[in-house]
Amino acid sequence: MANFLTVLNNIEDQIVVNYYKKFVGEDELHKLLASFEKVDFLGKWQQVLTSLSTGLFGTGITFSSVEAIYSKKDDNLVNVLNRAYDENFKEISITGVSRARSSLIPTCRTVKFPSVPAPEGDYWIIYISESCNSIVVASPIITPLIPIKITDNFALYVLTKDRDSFWKTPKEQNEIFETLNKYGFNNFWNKGIFSGVSNTHN
């Protein structure tokens, strides 16, 4: 039974990887993989943009000072610590694990939070800035087990290594917004919305 489930999971991974490859395009995929080798993926990332649709994932635009901290678990797994302030300025956090669906394409990832009774979600890195300081993460909607893609671009997160530096770099901002338009993040539910900073955050 365990072997059968492993086979099913492997098939699911391959189908989703193919969805990802088709969405980003072959040329962009080569650039992403080359950039991912240079980017310091581990460590702290600060959210600068998100979308209204992320509210269905338990986050959304009412959270402030949103951060994601990644640390290595093993060769294919990354520990995830997400923390923020909610609308009442209460500090909140959640821990989980991210994995690459393919060791050859580490930008096509999943994330799973054990405290949330839901299957792992997809975490697609679709853009890495030239400076390697900012990334765009897309959250598609794909049914679990039998992976039927509903949409590639349901929600987005734009993360940067340094929030202040990002907002002082118009070139990087323009590249991000060009990427969002390119991949259809321009509807009211999935367009980029400024992710605020709480005054209580040091």
HELIX and SHEET records of a PDB file:
HELIX    1   1 ALA A    2  VAL A   24  1                                  23    
HELIX    2   2 GLU A   26  LYS A   38  1                                  13    
HELIX    3   3 LEU A   52  PHE A   57  5                                   6    
HELIX    4   4 ARG A  163  TRP A  167  1                                   5    
HELIX    5   5 PRO A  170  LYS A  182  1                                  13    
SHEET    1   A 9 ILE A 193  PHE A 194  0                                        
SHEET    2   A 9 GLY A  43  THR A  50 -1                                        
SHEET    3   A 9 SER A  64  LYS A  72 -1                                        
SHEET    4   A 9 LEU A  77  TYR A  85 -1                                        
SHEET    5   A 9 GLU A  91  SER A 102 -1                                        
SHEET    6   A 9 ILE A 105  LYS A 112 -1                                        
SHEET    7   A 9 GLY A 121  ILE A 128 -1                                        
SHEET    8   A 9 SER A 134  ILE A 142 -1                                        
SHEET    9   A 9 LYS A 149  THR A 160 -1                                        
END                                                                             
